[in-house]
Amino acid sequence: MEELFSCPLFDPFSGAYSASKHAVEAFAEALYKETRPFNIDIITINPGPFLTGFNDRMFETYRGWGTDVASRVFDYQELNFPHEQYDPQIVINETVKIILDENPKYRNVLPKSIEGEQRKQLDSIWNRQAKDGIGQENNLVITAKKIHKETPKK
């Protein structure tokens, strides 16, 4: 049985955005390896679901597709970003601390409280069999149909 994670690493309906995040990770890792001889620090800051409006706007892009609603697999009008979202002040405060730190961690997940969940999510992907969950609706798809737009984290 799949688990529902509160960190949007591989969310349904946001594959292009997730791909761009992974591209930034790969680029940062290459830069890290290339810049060591020049004493240049490279760090990554991976913000989770913050209530900035960005996540919710991402789920409104279907409006510009110009296709017949009946021809779509999902009724995108009924889907919302499938996570409660944190106060953006958290990411601002923590980012400043990381940048000012004399020797910060290379990889930083914000809020820090979801780092363990992200690690667990990555491990679950490595251990998943191809047919696990086949024929079943993903929990995040179910949540995307139930959650309200701009739901704050309690």
C-alpha positions as CSV (number, residue, x, y, z in Angstrom):
1,M,0.0,0.0,0.0
2,E,1.4,3.4,-0.9
3,E,1.9,6.1,1.6
4,L,0.8,9.7,1.4
5,F,3.7,12.1,1.9
6,S,3.4,15.7,2.7
7,C,6.4,16.7,0.5
8,P,5.9,17.2,-3.2
9,L,8.9,15.4,-4.7
10,F,7.0,13.4,-7.3
11,D,3.4,14.7,-7.3
12,P,0.8,13.7,-9.8
13,F,-0.1,16.5,-12.3
14,S,3.2,18.3,-11.8
15,G,5.6,16.2,-13.7
16,A,7.1,19.0,-15.7
17,Y,7.8,21.1,-12.6
18,S,9.3,18.1,-10.8
19,A,11.5,17.4,-13.8
20,S,12.8,21.0,-13.7
21,K,13.6,20.6,-10.0
22,H,15.6,17.4,-10.7
23,A,17.4,19.2,-13.5
24,V,18.5,21.9,-11.0
25,E,19.7,19.1,-8.6
26,A,21.8,17.5,-11.3
27,F,23.2,20.9,-12.4
28,A,24.1,21.7,-8.7
29,E,25.8,18.4,-8.2
30,A,27.9,18.9,-11.4
31,L,28.8,22.4,-10.3
32,Y,29.7,21.1,-6.8
33,K,32.2,18.7,-8.4
34,E,33.6,21.2,-10.8
35,T,34.1,24.1,-8.4
36,R,35.9,22.4,-5.5
37,P,39.4,23.5,-6.7
38,F,38.2,27.1,-6.8
39,N,36.9,27.2,-3.2
40,I,33.4,27.9,-4.3
41,D,30.5,26.7,-2.1
42,I,27.5,25.1,-3.8
43,I,24.4,24.4,-1.8
44,T,20.8,23.4,-2.7
45,I,17.7,24.7,-0.9
46,N,14.7,22.6,-1.7
47,P,11.5,24.4,-0.6
48,G,8.6,22.2,0.1
49,P,4.9,23.2,-0.2
50,F,4.7,26.9,0.8
51,L,1.6,28.9,0.6
52,T,2.8,31.5,-2.0
53,G,0.1,30.9,-4.6
54,F,2.6,29.2,-7.0
55,N,1.5,25.6,-6.2
56,D,-2.2,26.5,-6.7
57,R,-1.5,28.5,-10.0
58,M,0.3,25.4,-11.3
59,F,-2.9,23.5,-11.1
60,E,-4.7,26.1,-13.2
61,T,-2.6,25.8,-16.3
62,Y,-5.2,23.5,-17.9
63,R,-7.2,26.6,-18.7
64,G,-4.8,27.5,-21.5
65,W,-4.7,24.0,-23.1
66,G,-7.6,24.7,-25.6
67,T,-8.7,21.1,-25.6
68,D,-12.2,19.7,-25.1
69,V,-12.7,18.8,-21.4
70,A,-14.4,15.6,-22.4
71,S,-11.3,14.4,-24.1
72,R,-9.1,14.7,-21.0
73,V,-8.3,11.8,-18.7
74,F,-8.9,14.0,-15.6
75,D,-11.3,16.8,-15.0
76,Y,-8.7,19.3,-14.1
77,Q,-11.3,21.8,-12.8
78,E,-11.8,19.4,-9.9
79,L,-8.1,19.1,-8.9
80,N,-6.1,21.1,-6.5
81,F,-2.5,21.0,-5.2
82,P,-2.6,17.9,-3.0
83,H,-0.8,19.2,0.0
84,E,-1.4,21.5,3.0
85,Q,1.0,24.4,2.6
86,Y,3.3,26.1,5.0
87,D,3.7,29.7,5.9
88,P,6.2,31.2,3.5
89,Q,8.0,33.1,6.4
90,I,9.5,29.7,7.4
91,V,11.4,29.3,4.1
92,I,12.5,33.0,4.2
93,N,13.9,32.7,7.7
94,E,15.6,29.3,7.1
95,T,17.1,30.3,3.8
96,V,18.7,33.3,5.3
97,K,20.2,31.1,8.1
98,I,21.5,28.6,5.6
99,I,23.1,31.3,3.4
100,L,24.8,33.0,6.4
101,D,26.0,29.7,7.9
102,E,29.8,29.3,7.8
103,N,29.6,25.7,6.6
104,P,26.0,24.8,5.7
105,K,24.8,21.3,4.5
106,Y,25.0,20.8,0.8
107,R,21.4,19.7,0.5
108,N,18.7,21.6,2.5
109,V,15.1,20.7,2.6
110,L,12.6,23.3,3.9
111,P,10.8,23.1,6.2
112,K,13.3,20.8,7.9
113,S,10.5,18.7,9.3
114,I,9.8,17.1,5.9
115,E,13.4,16.0,5.2
116,G,12.7,12.5,6.7
117,E,9.6,12.1,4.7
118,Q,11.4,13.0,1.5
119,R,14.1,10.4,2.3
120,K,11.4,7.8,3.0
121,Q,9.7,8.7,-0.3
122,L,12.9,8.2,-2.3
123,D,13.6,4.9,-0.6
124,S,10.1,3.7,-1.4
125,I,10.6,4.4,-5.1
126,W,13.8,2.3,-5.1
127,N,12.0,-0.6,-3.4
128,R,8.8,-0.5,-5.4
129,Q,7.9,-3.2,-7.9
130,A,6.5,-2.2,-11.3
131,K,3.1,-3.6,-10.6
132,D,2.7,-2.2,-7.1
133,G,-0.6,-0.3,-6.9
134,I,-1.6,-1.1,-10.4
135,G,-5.3,-0.5,-11.0
136,Q,-5.6,1.6,-7.9
137,E,-5.9,5.4,-7.7
138,N,-2.9,7.0,-6.1
139,N,-3.5,8.6,-2.7
140,L,-2.3,12.0,-3.9
141,V,-4.7,11.9,-6.8
142,I,-7.5,11.2,-4.3
143,T,-6.3,14.1,-2.2
144,A,-6.1,16.5,-5.2
145,K,-9.8,15.8,-5.8
146,K,-10.7,16.5,-2.1
147,I,-8.4,19.2,-0.8
148,H,-9.4,22.9,-1.1
149,K,-7.2,25.4,-2.9
150,E,-4.6,27.2,-0.8
151,T,-5.0,24.9,2.2
152,P,-2.7,26.1,5.0
153,K,-0.7,23.6,7.1
154,K,-2.1,23.5,10.6
